[in-house]
Every structure is written in structure tokens, then in C-alpha cells.
Amino acid sequence: VGSPRVLPPACPAAGVSQVTVRDALNQALDEELERDERVFLLGEEVAQYDGAYKISRGLWKKYGDKRVIDTPISEMGFTGIAVGAAMAGLRPVCEFMTFNFSMQAIDQVINSAAKTCYMSAGSIAVPIVFRGPNGASAGVAAQHSQCFAAWYGHCPGLKVVSPWSSEDAKGLLKASIRDDNPVVMLENELLYGVPFEMSEQAQSKDFIVPIGKAKIERQGTHVTLVSHSRPVGHCLEAAAVLAKEGVECEVINLRTIRPMDIETVEASVVKTNHLVTVEGGWPQFGVGAEICARIMEGSAFNYLDAPAVRVTGADVPMPYAKILEDNCIPQVKDIIFAVKKALNI
């Protein structure tokens, strides 16, 4: 459902394989559990059931009860346990079955994990990863469809990453586990089964994606498209359509929400003179709003030939009905419309 249509090339390069986002995350967890005995997983159904989304498949059988721990359905409880374990020197990976349920534990995530290093004058580190699916899935209505990128990106003390491809997922998860700060990793359920190309280097145990660095997925000269998570695929689809009309889009995959790589966005805007942001979250106080504000406040503003345009989710709780849901989530046609509006064509 909702595949970004990432297709294998006719002749794959040597060492390049097709790997799903699910398998990339599983590889990352396996490698980090093996590498560092302080790393452990906990969450609902992560052990004996192999994970609600099979991200932790096979890890309980390999590492046992002390390293992969099934918890009761109590986000406040197991998140508190994980934060305490991190303060005591372990490196927990805490899975939320959906980030909507992290609201049950937001006191632990913000007041305990995010603020402790600062409030202890740097004497207490909290090396923990909060991960799980974020944003809209398919047909799960309002209480399971919210994007928390702007919420968690708002809070100092947290790092927030949002992968799109398998390479993003593996590299960012490994970097997050190794980081000494609390990291929120916002995945997308609709991407778990999607295969992406991964190079031999990206599949190595030493591969990480640096937190805080965006990636230019497609070079272009007429307009900059900035996105994160699943909408990156929509941006690439829109760019392919627009290229047939002579419009070359530069597509930037943010990868990290906080700290945000605004320098890459600024350099692109200086080149293209136009900016469109795309996200699945709500418009007010969103990631796109932050990008637009940063561009306006910086030197790249002087290079804009038109106002920046935001493409976002609709400003409503997510409806259950499919036709309404489709109209609440940015589609390829919405991105094409926004680009033409920015370019006045």
C-alpha cells in the first residue's frame, strides 16, 4: 500500500541488493546487539512474537530474555524502565507500536530523557532510542495516524530522525543507538515492506548515516523540494513527471528533523531560487513552517524569486474513510500543483 515505486534497475551495480526497510532495521538491531552488550530492546511483542511489524524478527531467539524484552501494554511503565536503564549506563531501544501511543509516555520522553543531561550539567547521559511507526498508515483513523516530527522536533535535548529508504533506516538506527543523547526515530509503517537498493557499503556492519545531515536524492535547477519519510518518494515521483515538462526539481531528503541541516536546503535554494516543502503532518507549526522561517531569516531568502510553498496534511483529525484519508495526505498531484504555483506556470 502506498509504495513509492522504487524499482530495481535493469542492471544493478556490483554489490547492490534490494533490501526492504523492515530487513534494514532488523540488520541494524542485530548488528548493534552483537556489537555492544549494553544494547537491549524492549516493547510490546518485540520478543516472542518477533515484533508487531516483524522488525525484531529472530532477535529474541538469538539474544534471549535479557536482551529482547516483552513488556506489558503500559507505555508509561516500560518507557520509564528504559529511561532509568539508560541513566544507569545501558543503551535501550524502546519500541512504540505506534508513536501515537508515545503520548502515554511523553512525560518520560521529554521531562526525564530529553532534559536530564542539561539539568545535571552534563553528568547524566541518557543514551536511548525511541523508535516505531509514525504518521498515517492505511485505514487506521485519527488515533493512529498522527505525525510527531514537529512535536518532538520542538524539544531541546532530543535528536529526531525520520528515515525514508532502507539505507536511511539502517544507517540512522545504528547512529542513534551509538549516540549518547536520547533519539526519537520516526519510521513509516507503509515503507516497512518496500525494497530499496542498498550498496555493499551500506550493508556493512560499519555503515552509519550521520545524524543532522540531509541527502540530495535528485539534482535539479528550477525548484527545491524538501521532505522527510514517505513523502520523499512522492517528491521523486512528482519530479519525474515534471521533468517531462522541462521542470527540473532538486529533491532533498531531510533524514534528520533535529538538528536540522538547513545549510543543505539554503545551498539548494541559492541554486534554484524556489522552495516547496512537503510533509504528512499538520500545517500549523509544522516542519515545513520551520524550514520556511529559517530560510526567511537567513541569507538564502535574498535568492528566492517567489514565496515558499508548503504541502502538508489536511488540518483535521485523520478520517477513517479511504477517499477522505487520501484527500488528507499529500499526493503526487498536490506536489506538482505546488511546484507550478511556485514557478508561476
C-alpha angles and dihedrals in degrees: 000000000000095000115182085222097242102178129192115251120251090249113020116214117254112281094014117129136181108246127174120230088244092057092044091056091046090052091051093051093046093050094047094046088052094044099049124029090202090069117095137162128227137171143098113321094346094129123038094018091047091237131306088265095028092248091133094043112157096001098106091053090049101043105023137218098315095057102035112039130188112214135197118260092273115113093180090054103045093039089054090050090050094049091049090049090052091051088052093055106271125117108228126190105207116197123205113199084224128353088239085074091053085079085078088061103031091117089059093044097047109023097035107027105028100041104037100083091053095042091050092050089246096306096113118052121194106203101183136136121213108196141167143104117320134187130014122347120176125293098343098117132217103320093056103035109066125124112223098187093108093042097054093031087061094064124087113220094044130091113210124200129183116190127202109178133039089257090054092048097050097039096045094046092051091047090048094052091050094047118101092219130075109269127196111207113197111198129177122237093210090059097052094090096038116109120222131181114265123188123225088253092054090052094053121105091241096057119116134160110226113244111240098031124109124209128224103226095182131017118229143158109207107054139004117230114195121190146140137214119359096350088068086074090050090051091053090049091050090048091053091052093046092048088065087059093050097260114128113202124198107216119205121194104204094201089180125054095184121056087028119212095225091158092070091049092048093050090051093048090051087057101041102029091214134083134198121173122201128195140150094226130092119287102235113089089348134154090264091052089054092049092050091049093050092050091048091050094048137066093265088073089077090061097054113110093189138016116283114256126217124210110194144153117282117277093247138087107273112272120226098223111095097227091051091044091053090053092051095055123069111258131196090259090056091054092048090050091050092049092051090048091052091048093041093232 
